[in-house]
Amino acid sequence: MSETTHTLDARGLSCPLPILKTRKAIAALTPGDVLEIRASDPGSVKDLDSFCTQTGHQLITSEEQDGGFYFRIRKA
């Protein structure tokens, strides 16, 4: 199961807002759901990796796309 079930547009937001909005969005999901995040803040790469490591969620995708950053996280 790797289908995106929810999306979060965090483009234009600076640290710490992308991670705070991600934390809030993923809290509302069911285990196994996938959250797709688009961000423009370069700090979000490290922040979301650390977030997943600390919380046990799976970082499926972390890549740079079209001048921004694209992530997919599966809720634990």
Secondary structure, DSSP 8 states (H G I E B T S, - for coil): -----EEEEETT--TTHHHHHHHHHHHTS-TT-EEEEEE--THHHHHHHHHHHHH--EEEEEEEETTEEEEEEE--
